[in-house]
Structure formats: C-alpha cells, structure tokens
Amino acid sequence: MVLDVQQITLAVIVGTLAAIVYSLRVLVLMERRVARIEMHIENVVGKVMREELKIERSLGKRR
C-alpha cells in the first residue's frame, strides 16, 4: 500500500486535528478540576471567616 503525497498530507492534517481535540479535552478536564479546587477553598475560607466572627463576638462580650 503506497500512499501518495495527498494522502500523506491528509493523514498529517487529520492526526494534527486529533491531537488538538485531545489537548482541548484535557484542558477542559483540568479546568473543571481547578474550578472544583477553588470551590473547596472558598468553602474552607467561608468556614474560617464564620469561626473568626464567632471568636470576635465572644471577645467583644468579655470587654
């Protein structure tokens, strides 16, 4: 099976497009992961802030 120049060029283009699509898929998955991590960080910061406010209120009552 001998490929001519057009078939080789087409194969290279299709392979490149497949690589681009795969890279975009990986990027989307990574972005979702980072978004989840950011959401967890926001939740932790919210909990810390609530605890800080409780501590400040309890210290304010003592004064």
C-alpha positions as CSV (number, residue, x, y, z in Angstrom):
1,M,0.0,0.0,0.0
2,V,1.8,3.1,-1.3
3,L,0.5,6.5,-0.2
4,D,0.8,9.5,-2.5
5,V,1.6,13.0,-1.3
6,Q,-2.1,14.0,-0.9
7,Q,-2.9,11.0,1.3
8,I,0.1,11.7,3.5
9,T,-0.8,15.3,3.8
10,L,-4.4,14.4,4.7
11,A,-3.2,11.9,7.3
12,V,-0.9,14.5,8.8
13,I,-3.8,17.1,9.0
14,V,-6.2,14.6,10.5
15,G,-3.6,13.5,13.0
16,T,-2.9,17.1,14.0
17,L,-6.6,17.8,14.4
18,A,-7.0,14.7,16.5
19,A,-4.1,15.9,18.7
20,I,-5.7,19.4,19.1
21,V,-9.1,17.9,20.0
22,Y,-7.4,15.6,22.6
23,S,-5.5,18.6,24.1
24,L,-8.6,20.6,24.3
25,R,-10.4,17.7,26.1
26,V,-7.5,17.5,28.6
27,L,-7.6,21.3,29.1
28,V,-11.4,21.2,29.8
29,L,-10.9,18.4,32.3
30,M,-8.1,20.3,34.1
31,E,-10.2,23.5,34.2
32,R,-13.0,21.6,35.8
33,R,-10.6,20.2,38.4
34,V,-9.2,23.6,39.2
35,A,-12.8,25.0,39.5
36,R,-13.6,22.3,42.0
37,I,-10.5,23.0,44.0
38,E,-11.3,26.7,44.0
39,M,-14.8,25.9,45.2
40,H,-13.4,23.8,48.1
41,I,-11.0,26.6,49.0
42,E,-13.9,29.1,49.0
43,N,-15.9,26.8,51.3
44,V,-12.9,26.5,53.7
45,V,-12.4,30.3,53.7
46,G,-16.1,30.8,54.5
47,K,-15.9,28.4,57.4
48,V,-12.8,30.1,58.8
49,M,-14.5,33.5,58.4
50,R,-17.5,32.3,60.4
51,E,-15.3,31.0,63.1
52,E,-13.3,34.3,63.2
53,L,-16.6,36.2,63.6
54,K,-17.7,33.9,66.4
55,I,-14.3,34.5,68.2
56,E,-14.5,38.3,67.7
57,R,-18.1,38.3,69.1
58,S,-17.2,36.3,72.1
59,L,-14.1,38.5,72.8
60,G,-16.3,41.6,72.4
61,K,-18.7,40.4,75.0
62,R,-15.9,39.9,77.5
63,R,-14.8,43.5,77.3
